[in-house]
């Protein structure tokens, strides 16, 4: 049966805009949906813009090929302070 988790990924807007097509496909296949989008009111804070995506009741194991590919892309292509995963 396994343990099921709710998973969220928060990322800055520039990270979202630069996701590879493969990663976008993984997010879609795993049922991630955009829950929130932050758009700063002034241009001085544009670097703070970002998005939050969530999916629920998934088997999120580090051995799954898609999970490994997603973490690998995020850690290799983007600064770690610009994205994070939350599991519950």
Buried (B, 14 or more C-beta within 10 A) or exposed (E): EEEEBEBBBBBBBBBBEEBEEEBEEBBEEBEBEEEEEEEEEEEEEEEEBBBBBBBEEBEBEEEEEBBEBBEEBBEEEBEEEBBEBEEE
